[in-house]
Amino acid sequence: MASPTKDVSAAKAAPQAAKPLPAPNSDFYGLAETLSAEELAVVKQVRNFAETKVAPIINKYWADDAFPFELLPAFKELNIGGLGLEGYGCKGGSQKLFGFVMMELARIDPSFCTFFGVHDGLAMGSIYLDGSEEQKQKWLPPMARLEKVGCFGLTEPLVGSGAGGGLTTTAKREGDTWILNGEKKWIGNAPWCDVSIIWARDVADNQVKGFIVENKTTPGFSVEKIEHKIALKVVQNGHITLRDCRVAEENRLQAGNSFRDTARVLRMTRYMVGWMATGCQMGAFENALVYSQQRQQFGRPIGSFQLMQDLLAKMLANITACQCMLLRLADLDDAGKLTDQHAALSKGFCTARTRETVAWARELFGGNGIVVDYNVARFFTDSEALYSYEGTFQMQNLIVGKAITGFSAFV
């Protein structure tokens, strides 16, 4: 019989099973628990689609500057068209649900998320908020089924932040027809979609009005794909030219009679970019965390080093702060209390934090951080577009500044 001392020595010498490492979890505060069971089921369905369908192929499409049309049949089956919009065949649901879905899509690919955000939020949202009952009945059901895909034409080659009072695209009424002339630039989905919401200045009263333009059947409408982008390469952006486009009065958004009506749409979609940017952070963080657990230097995983843990902790703090801010904003939106300044603060803050987070993630990868195969390079460059579109960081701050001081600093 072995002595107790020998037994203890043998036990000490026996190899210990490696403790499993924590799985990536960018919902550190468990905010998904605020969703209902039905909402959580939708989010999980979207996450499964993004992880199993989008993730395996998206780097190739990103590198090729192409849109993955092969994903659309499976995406339609999710039945999430018209999220956040009630009736008319739309999915409906809370703004919180809409936000979580956008965050999940952006967590895998901000470009594919942008495609859906432009269609669901900007194009469908314009018709939902500014259209007549007849227009909603006609357009929203096929758009909710993704049988018709839309885009949103506001920005112009020479007009971005000053769109409220400086649109150069004009609309002139002749009887029951409107004649549109001008150009729109950076319009997501435009090179291939079916319907464009075009905002133009009425030459009669100088007010901004919205029009539903059928891209493929309207004479004088043309679009050129914008090439050589370094961000959001999967979403296809177009440069639209309108030359004497004749649009029937029945296709004018009947409740879109000034830029204030345009701004109602932007208020909703602007803070939705915050959710997208936060999803972009989540994707970068989760890829960086897994890499830190696997990448060996000096005989140890780099995740065991203090400097790497510091980067990861700062990334997670940014993500969690953005998630908490957006969750509160979703509650305000559902309660009808969301203001322009609320949306502006969240868009500016979340996209600025995203730039920090993706830069830290790229730093953690070292040289591998500039290679598309490791994913983080995609999040790193895509964040630049999120930072700029739907209103620049500086413009968001001026909107907030006016609200808190009572003074307008706009030119």
N, C-alpha and C positions, 0 to 999 in steps of 0.2 A: 504494500500500500504506500502511495506517494505521500511524502510529508506535506503539511499545510503550506510550508514555505515554497516548496517546489510547485504546488498548485497555483499559488499566487503569481509566481514568476512566469509560469506558462500562460496564464490568463493575460498578463501584461504584454507578452510577446505576440499574442494572437492579433492578426490584422483586424482593424476596425472597419466596418462597412462605411463607405463614404456617405456623409450626410447629404441628402438631396438639396440642391441649391434652390432658392426661391424663384418661382416663375415670374416673368415680367408682369407687373400690375401697375398700370398708370392711373387707376382709379383708387388712389391711396386712402381717401376718406370714405370710400364706399358710397359715392353719390348715386350710383345706379339703383341703390336700395330705395331711393325716393320715387322711383317709377312704380306704377301699378304692375300687377302680374301680366296683364294684357300688353302693356307698353314694353315691359322687359322682354316678352316673347318676340315682339317685333324687332327690337334692338338686337337680340341674339340671332334672329334670322338674317338680319343685315350683316352682322359680324361674320356669320358663317359664309354668306355669299362673298364678302370682301376677302376673307382669308382663303377660301377654296377656289374661287373663280378669278378674282382680280389679281391677287398677290402673285400667283405662279407666272403670269404673262405680262404684267404691267411694265416691267423694266424694258422689255423688248420694244413695246409700243412707245414708251417714253423716249428711248434712244432713237427710234425711227420717226419721231414727231408725227405719230399717227394715232387715230382713235380706234379703240377695240370694239368695232361693231359686233363682233362675235359674242360679246357679253350681253347685248341688249335682250335677246330672248329670255335668258335666265333672270335678268334684271326686271323685266316686265312681270315675271311670275311672282316677284316679291309683293306686287300690288301695293306699292307705296306712293304712286303718283297722286299729287294733290295733298300731300302731308300738310297738316296745319290749316287746310281749307275745308269748310263744311259744305256738304251737299254737292250736287252736280257730278256725282260719280267719283268724288275725291275721297282720298283715304281719311281726311280729317285728323282728329287727334290734337293734343295739346302742343303748344310751342316747345315745351320741354322735350316731348317725344321727337319732334322735328329736329331739335338741336342735338339730341343724343344720336339720332340716325346720321346726321351730317358729320358728327364727330367720328363715328365709326367708319364711315366711308373715307374720310380724310386721313384716318389713322393708317390706312393701307395706301391710299393714293389721293392727294389733294386735287389732282386734275379731274379724275372721274367724279369726285365729289362736286367740283365746280360745274361740270356738265349738268349734274342733277340740280344743283342750286340755281343755276341760270334758268333752267326749264321750269322747275317747280316754284321757286321763289319769285324770280323777276318776271318771267313771261306769264305764267299762270296767275301769279299774284297781281299783275297789272290788270288782267281781265277781271279777276275776282273783286278787286278793290275799286276799279275805275270803269268797268264795263256795265252795260245795261243788262237787264234780266235776259233779254233775247240773246245777247252776245255770250253770256255765261252759259246758257243752255246749249248754244251751238258749239262753242269751242272747248269748254272745260272737260266734258266727258271724254272726247277722244284724246285730249292732252293728258288726262289722268291715266288713261290706258297706254300712254306713250305711243299711240298710233300717229299722233302729230307731236313733233318736238319743236320747242320755241326758243327764241333768243330775245334780247333786250337791247335796242339800239338807242343809246343816249349819248355816249362819248363820241366826240368828233376829232378829226386829225388836229385841229387847232383849238379845241375846246374840251377841257377836262373838268377841273374844279369849278370853272365859271359857267357850268351848264345852266344854272338857274336863270341867268339873265343874258347869256351870250350865245345861245344856239344859233348857228348859221344855216342849218337845214330849215327850209321854209315849206309852209303848206298854204296853198291858195285855193279857195273854194270857187268852183264853177258849177252852179246848180246843185245837183246831188252827188257831185264828184269833187274830190280834193286832188290837187296836183302837188306832188312832193318833189323837191329838188334839194340835193345836198349830199353829204358823205357822213358815214359813221365808221369809227375805228375801234379796234380791240373788242369786237363783239363776239363773245363766246358762243359756240355752236353754229354761228352764221354760215360757214361754208357748206353745211350739209342739212341744216334743219328745214322745217316746213313753214314756220310762222315767225315773223319778226314783229315785235312791238317797237314801232318807230316813233320817237318824240321829235316834234318839229314846231317851229314858231309860226303861228298864224299871222300872215302879213296884214290881215284886217285889224286885229286887236292887239297884236304883239304878244299874245299869250301862248304858252307851251301847251300843245295838245298831243294826244296819243292816237296811234293808228295801228290797226291789225293788218299787216301786209303779208300776203301769201307769196312766199319767195319764188316758187317755181312756176307760177302762172301770171305774175304781174309784169307786164312790159315795162322796161326802163329800170328794173331792179337787177343789179349785178353785185357779185361779191367775190373778192379775191382773198385767198388764204394768206395770213401773215406768216412768213417763214422766218427761220433762224432765231427763234426764241430760245432763251436759256431756262425759262421757268414755265410750269404748267404746260409742258410740251404735248401732253395727251389731249387736253381740251383744245379744240380747233378754234382759233380766233380769226375773224374776218374783217376786211375793209369793205364796207358796203358803199356802193354808189347808187344814188337815186337820180334818174334823169327823166323828168316829166312822168313820174309814176302816177298813174291814175288809180285812186282808191275811193271806193264808194263811201258815201256818208254813213251807210250802215256798218262800215268797218272802222268808223271813228269811235274811240272809247268815249261813250256818252257822258261819263262822269269825270273825264280827264280833261279839264278845261283850263288848268294853270299848273305852274311848276309845283304848287303846293300839293296837287293831286299826284304828281310824279313822286314827290318826297314821301308821301304815305307809303308807297311801295318800298322806297329805299330805307325807310325807318325799320321796316320788318327785316329786310335782307341784310342790312348793314351789320346788325349785331349777330346775324347768322354767320357772317364771316368770322366772328369771334369763335364760334363753335368749330368751324372748319380749321381755323388756325390752331386751336387747341388740339384737335385731332392730329394735325401735322406734327405738333410737339410730341404727342403720345407715340406716334409711329417712330420718330427719331429716337426718343428716350428708350423705348422697348428694344429697338435694334441695338442701341448702344449698350444697354444692360446685358443682353445676351452675349454680345461680342466681348464685353469686359469679363464675363464669366468663363469664356472659352480661350481667349487670346492669352498666350503665355509669353512672358518676358522675365529674364533672370530666374527662370525655373518656377515661376508662380503666375497665376492668372492676374492680369493687370487690374481686375476688379478688387484685388486685395490691397492695392496701394492707396494710400491716403488721398493723393491728388485726384485719382480717378473717382473715388467715392465722393469727394467734394463736388466734382462736376455733376455726378449723377444726382446727388442730393439737391443741388441748385436747379437742375432740370425739373425734378419732381416738384419742387416748391413752386416754380413758375406754372407748371401744368395745374396743380391743385388750386392755386390762386385764381387762375382763369376759369376753371370749372365752377368754383364757388360763385364767382361774379356772374357767370352766365346762367347759372341755375336761378339766381335771384331775378335776373332780367327776364327769364322765361316766365316766372311767376307774375312779374309786372305786366308782361305782354298779355298773358292769359286773362289778367284782371282788367285789361284795357287802360293801364296806367303808363305804358311805355312812351317815353318822350324822345325827341331827336337827340337831346343831350345824353340821355341814358344810353342810347344805341351808339352814339359817337364815342363816349368814354370807353365802352367795352371793346369796340372795334380797334381803337387806337392802342389801348393797353394790351389786349390779347395778341395783336399782331407784332407789337414791339417785343413782348416777352417771347414770342415764337422765334423771332430773329436770334435772340440770345440762346434759347434752348437748342435750336438746330446747329448753331455755331459751336456750342459746347459738345454736342454729339459728334459733329465732324472732327473736332479736335481730338476727342477720345479715340477715334479710329486711326489717327495718324494719316499716313499716305493712303491707306485703304479708303479713307473718307471721301476721296475724290473719284472713286470708281463706282459706276452705277450699280454694279453687281451687289454691293453691300447696302443698297437702299438709301442710306443716309444722305448721299449726294443729291438724290432726288428731292428729299424733304428740305435740304439746305437751300437749293435754288428755288424750289416752289414757294418757299416762304417769302421770297422777295416780291412775287406777284400778289400774294395775299396782303402784304404790307401796303401795297399801292392801290389796288382796286377797291371799288366801293367807297372811295374817298381816301385821300392820303392821311398819314399820321398827323401832319400839321393842320390840315383842315378839320380833322376830328377835334383836335385840341382847341381850335378857335371856336367851334360850336359850343364846346363845354365852357370855354372862357367867357363867351357872351352870356351864357346862362348864369354863371356864378358871379359875374361882375356887373351885369346890366349894360355893358358897353360892347358895341360891335367893332371888332378889329378888322373886319373884311374891307377890302378896297372898295 
